[in-house]
Amino acid sequence: MRVLVVGSGGREHALCWAISSSPLCDALFCAPGNPGIADEAACVDIAATDNDGILKLCKKEKIDFVVIGPETPLVGGLVDKLEAAGIAAFGPTAKAAALEGSKGFAKDLCAKYGIPSPAYKRFSDADAAKDYVRKHKAPIVVKADGLAAGKGVTVAATTRQAISAIDAAMVAKKFGAAGAEVVLEDCLEGEEISFFALVDGKHALALASAQDHKRVGDGDTGPNTGGMGAYSPAPAMTPELEVTVMEKIILPTIHAMRDEGRLYKGVLYAGLFLTKQGPQLIEYNCRFGDPECQVLLTRLKSDLLPALIAARDGELEDFDLRWRDEAALCVVMAAKGYPGATVKGSEIRNLEAAASADPAVKIFHAGTKRVGEKLVADGGRILDVVARGKSVREAQKRAYAVVDKIDWPQGFCRRDIGYRAIGRRRASAPATEKAPQ
C-alpha cells in the first residue's frame, strides 16, 4: 500500500513514524513534510492546503491511502476532493469538519441534542458582544468562531480582558475571517482533559487518555498556545469516566452528525472539563491533537494503519488496539516569543547526539528546516521531545535530560510538563483548578 501523510508538524512526524513501521505500508510520502519526517518518508514540497497539488501528487505516485494531519485542509474539503477522485482518505469531510471549523456550529449541535456543554451566546456584532460581557460579568471565555491555530480562545478573568479579546478578534481582525463571529461561553471550574476516539460514521473506538498543557508558562500561566506539552495516560480519565464520556458525549455526537447529514469519520478529539456535575464538552477538534498525538502513538503497540483504514471503511465495530503499560511525556521546545512573533532561522545544534542519548526518547520535528548543513527553527513550536517511562515522573525525567542536551539558546520550554499527574499521585485527593482552554 502506498500512503501519503499530509502536513508538516510534530503530529505528522509522529504519524509518519508510526505508519512507516506497518507491514501494510510499501511506500510512504509526506506533503510537505520537514527534515525529521524525511527520515521516515519521501517529502514532497506541496502545501497541506493545496488541494489540487495534493490530488495531482496522489495520481502521479499512485497513492492508495491518504492520512490528513492538520485541521485546515480537512475544513477546506481535501477529503471530499480525494474521495471524489477515487482515492481513500482518513478524516472527516468538510461538512463533518464543521465541528472544529465553527465553534458556533458545535455549540448549537450540543444544545440541540442535549450534549453537556457550558452555556453560551453567539455574536457577529462586536458592540452586542461587549454589552453581553458587561451584563454577564467575568470570568467568561471568548472564542473566535473559526480556525485560529489554537490561539483564538481567551479565558478572561476580568470584563476588560474579555472586551479586549472581542476587539482583537472582531475589530482588529487578529484572526482574519475566523474572528468575524465570536462565541461567549461560561467559564467552568475543573480539570481539563483530552479525549480521543476513532470514528467510522456509526461506531467509536476510544483511544488511550492524554492531557496537555495549553498555557505558555510554568504553572499554567500566560497566554494559550497550540500546546506546550502532553502526557499519557491521564490519571483523571478513569475507566468509569471513559464510559460516561462515550455514552453522553462521543456517541450522541456521532449520531447527531449522522442525523444532520454530516456523517463523521476520522478522529474525534473532545476537549473536556471535569466538573462536579460531570464531564462537559469545551470544544471538538476533527484531527489528532498536537502534541497529544505524539504521546499516544509512542504508547501504541498495535499497527496504526489498519485502524485508520477501518475508520475510513466503516469497519471499526469490534476493532481493538493494544497500548504499552508505560507512560509517555512530550516536552515542546518553542522559539522565544511564541505564541507571539518569533524570529526564524536560529540554528539548532547537537540534536543528533541528544536524540541518541536515550533509546526511550524520540524527538519529533515540528517546525524545522535545513539551510545548507544547518538545522534551523522555522516557526513557533519547533521540536517535540517524547520519552517513555514506567511512570509519568520517570518519563518526565528522561525527556528533560534530553532537552538539556539540545544546544539552542533561542528556544525555550516549560519545565513542569506532567505536574498534574505527578502531583495527583502524591495527593490524597485530586485538586481542581480553573484550567485554561
N, C-alpha and C positions, 0 to 999 in steps of 0.2 A: 504494500500500500504506500502511495506517495502522498505525503502530508505537508500542508502549509500552515504555519502559525503566523497570525497577523499581529503585529505590534513590535515595540522596541524597548520595553521596560523590564524591571526585575520580575514582574509576573510572567511576562512572555519568556524570559530566560528560564524560569523555573518550569514552565510548560514544555519548552523545548528539551530541557534536561530530562524531564520525566518521559516524554514521548519518545525520545531518541533511544531509550533502552527497551522499548516494546518490540517483541518479535514480529508484530504485525507491520512495523514501520520499515519499509525498504529504502525510502529516501525522505529526507526532512529539509524543508525550506522555511525561511522566515523573512517576512517583509515588514519593515525594513531591517529589523534586527539590530544588533550592536556588537562591539568587539567580543564581549563574553559569549553571546549567543553563537558567534562564528565558530566556537569550539564544538558546538552541538549540531549546527545546521548550516546549510548554504544560505547566506544572507543576500537578499536582492533589494536594491535601493529603490523601493516603491513605498510611498507613504501609506500608512494604515488607513487613511481617509480617501485614498484614490481608488474608488470602486472599480472604475474602468480599467485602471492599470492592474489591479489585483486579478480581475477576471481574465485579462489578457495573459497574465503570468500563469494562471491555472490552466488555461488552454495550451499554452506553449509547453509547460512542464508535465502535462497530463496528470494534474493533481486529482487525487481521489477523495480527499477529505480536508476540509479547512477548519481550523480552530481559531476563533477570533477572540483576542485578549481584551482590548480596551472597549469602553462603552461608546465612544463617538462613532465608529463605523457600524456598530450594532444599531444605534438610534438612527444612523444615516441609511439603513436599508441594505447593508452589504450581504446579509444572509438572503434576503429576498432576491437580490441580483444573481447570486451564485446558484441558488436552488432553481431559479427560472432557467438557468443555462444547463441544468442537469448535474451540478456539482454539489455534493453533500457538504453541509456546513453545520458546525456546532455553535449554537447561540440562538437567541430569540429574533424573530422578525422585527421590523421597525414598529409595527403596531403593538407587539408584545413588549418591546423595549421601552415603550412609553412609561412603564413602571419606574424606570430611572430617568428617562428623558424629561418627564414632567412631574415634579413633586406634587403639584396640584392634582394631577390625574390620579396619582397613587393615593392621596388623601381622600379624594372623592370616592374611589373604589372601596377603601376601608370603611368609610361612612355608610355607603350603600349596602355593603354586605356584612356589616357588623364585626369587622376585624379590629381588635383592640389597638387603638392608636390615640395619641393626645388630641384634645380639642384644637381646632384651627379655624382660620379665615384666610381667604384668597383675595389679593388686591392687585389691580392693574393701574391704580391711581396712587401716586406717592402721598399726596395730601390725605387721602382717605386712610391709607395705611398708618400714617403718623397720628392721625386723630384716634384711631383704634388703640394704638400703643399708649397714648396719653390716658385713655379711659381704662384700659385693661391693667396698666402698670407692669413694671418689671418684677421679677425676671421673665423674659419672653425670648423665644427663639425666632430669628429672622432667616428665612431660606429663599435664595434665588430659585425660581421655579425650574430653570433648565440646567444643563450641564455646566459646571463651573470648576472642573478639575479638582474636586474635593475642597474648594475654598469658598463656596457660596453659602456657608452656614455660619451664623453668628449667634452665640449664646449670650444674650445681652443681660448683664446684671443690673443695668440702670436704664431708665427711659431714654436718656441722652445717647447711650450706646446703641439702643435699638433704632432711634431716629437716624443716627449716623450710618448705620448699616443699610437702612432703607434708602437714604440719599446716595450711598455708594453704588447700590445696585440699580436703582430706578432713575436717578438724576445724573450722576456721574457716569453711569453705564459701565462700571468696572468690569462686569461680566458680559458685556455686549447684550445680544438678544436674550441670553439666558436670564437676565435680571429684569426684563420688561414686566414680569409679574413676580410678586413675592407671596410666600406663604408665611403667615404668622401663627406660631404654634405654642401651646402651653409648655412651659419648662417643667420637666419632671425631675424628681429626686430618685436616685437609684444607681445601679451599676450598669454600664453599657457593655454589650457583648455582641459578637458577630455570629450569625448562624447561616450555614451554607447547605444547600441541597441541590442535587442534580434532579432535573425535571424533564419528563418526556411528553408533557401535554396532559397526562392523566395521573401519573404516579410520581412520587418524590422519594429520593434516596438521601437521607441525612448524611452529611459528611462529618468528619471529626470537628470538635469545637475549637474555637480560636478567639483570642481577644487582642485588640490592637490599642495603640496609643496615638491619638489624633493630635494632641497639643504639641507644640514645638519644644517646650521646655520641661525640665525635670519636675516631677510632682504634678504633671498635667497643668502647666501654666503656659501663658502666651497664646498666640493665635492658633486656629485649627490648621492642619496640613492634610496632605493626602495620606499621611501615616508615617510615624517615626519609628515604628517597631511593632512586633506582634509576638505572640507565643501560643502554643497548643500543646496539650489540651488546656481548656479554661476550667478551673475548679468550680466556677459558678454554674456551669452547664451540667447539672446532674442528669441521670437517666430519666428521672421523673419530669424534670423541666423540659427535656427534649421532646417527650411525648406531648406535653402541653403545647409547646410551640408548633409541633407538627399538626396537632388537631385543631388548634384555634387560630393559627396564623398561616402556615405554609399551605396546607391542603385547601382551606377555604379560599385562599388567593388563587390557587391553580384552577379551582372550579369556577371562581368568579371570572377569571380571564377567559376561560372557555365559553362561559355564558355570554360574555361581552363580544365574542367573535375575535378574540385575540389569543389564540392557542399559544401557550408558553412552553418553550423547550430551551434547555440550556442550564446555566447555573442561576439559581435564585439566591441572592445574598440579602438576608434580612439584618438590618441594624436594629437591635433590641435594647430596651431599657427594662431592667428587672426591678419592678416596683412592688410595694406592699399589696397592690391589687392584682399582681401577676405580670407576666411579660407584656410589654407594649411595643408595637412596631413604630420605630422612628423614621426609617426610610428603607426603600428597596433599591438594590443595585442589580443589574442584569448580567453580571460577569463575576469572575473570581475577584476577591478583594486583593489589594496590593498594599501592604505586604503579607496579608494572611495567606495568600496562595503559596507563598514561599515556605511557610512553616507547615502547611497542610501537606504539600507534596513531599517535603522532606520526611514526613512521618508515614506516608502511604507505602504499604508493602505490595499492594496489588498493581497490576498493569493498568495505567490510567486510560490508555487509548480505547480499549473495549467499552469502558464505562461511558466515555464521551460518545462513542458510536451508538450505544444502546439508548442514550438520551435522545439523540437525533432521530433514531429509528422508531421511537415509541416502545422500547422493549426493556424498560427498567424494572418492571414488576419481577420480584423475586431475585433481583440482582443484588450482589453484596460486595463489599470492599473490606480488605484487611488492613489494619493500622499497626504500626510499631508501638510497643508499650512505652517507649522513650518519649520525652518531651522535646520540643523544638522551639527555639527562640531566635528571632530576627532583630538585628540592630541596623537601622537605616543610617547611612552616612550621607549627609547632605552638604551642599555648598553653602558657605557663610552667606547670610542674608535671606535664606529660604525660611518661610514661604513667600517672602517678598522678592525683590530683584536680586539676582545673583550675577557674578562675573564668570563667564565661561572661559575655558582654556587653561585652568590651573593644572599642573602636572601631578599625577598620582604615581608614587614610587613604591617599590618593594612589595607590589601586590602579589607577584608570583610566589615569593618566599612566604608571605603571610598565608596565602591560600594552601600551601603545602605543609604548614606548621602543625596541623591537627586534622587527621582523617575524618573526624566527626564534624568538621566545619566546611561549609560550602559558601563561596562568595558569588552572588548573582550580580550582574551588571544592570544598573537601572538607568544611568544617564552618562555614558562614556563614549568617547570616540578616539580613533587613532589619528595622530598628526605625526607623520613620519614614523619614528620608532617610539614616540612618546604616547602614553595613555593619558588623556586629559578629561576633565569634567566638562559635561555638555548639557547642563540642565540644573534642576533643583535637587531632587533626590538622585544620588549618584551610584551608591553601592549598597547591597544588602548582605550583611554577614549573618549567616544562619548556622546555628550549632545545635546538635543533638546532645541529650544527656539523660541520666536516669531521673532527673527532676528538673523543674524549671530553673532552680538555683544553679545546678551543675551546668545546664545549657547556657545560662547567662554568663557564668564564669568563663566558659570556653569561648563564647562569642566575643566578649570584651578583650580577652587575651589576644585574639587575632586582630581585632580592631586596633589595638595598641601597636601592632607590628606594621600597620599601613602608614606610610610616610606621605601625609597630605595635609600640610599646615592650613590650607584654605578650606578644609572641611570640618564638620562638627557632627556630633551625635548626642542623643540623650544618654545619660549614664545610669538610668533606672528602669530600663525596659524589663518588664516582668514583675515589678514590685508588688502588684496586686496579688498575683498568685503566690509569691513568696511570703508576703505578709499574711495572707489568708491561712497558710499552713501553720503559721505561728500563733495566730489569733484563736481564741476560743469560740468566737462568733464572727461572721463576716460583717465588715463595716460598710455602710452606704455612703455615697457622696453624690454631690450634684456634678455629674460627669459631663464632659464636653461631648459634642456630637461630631 
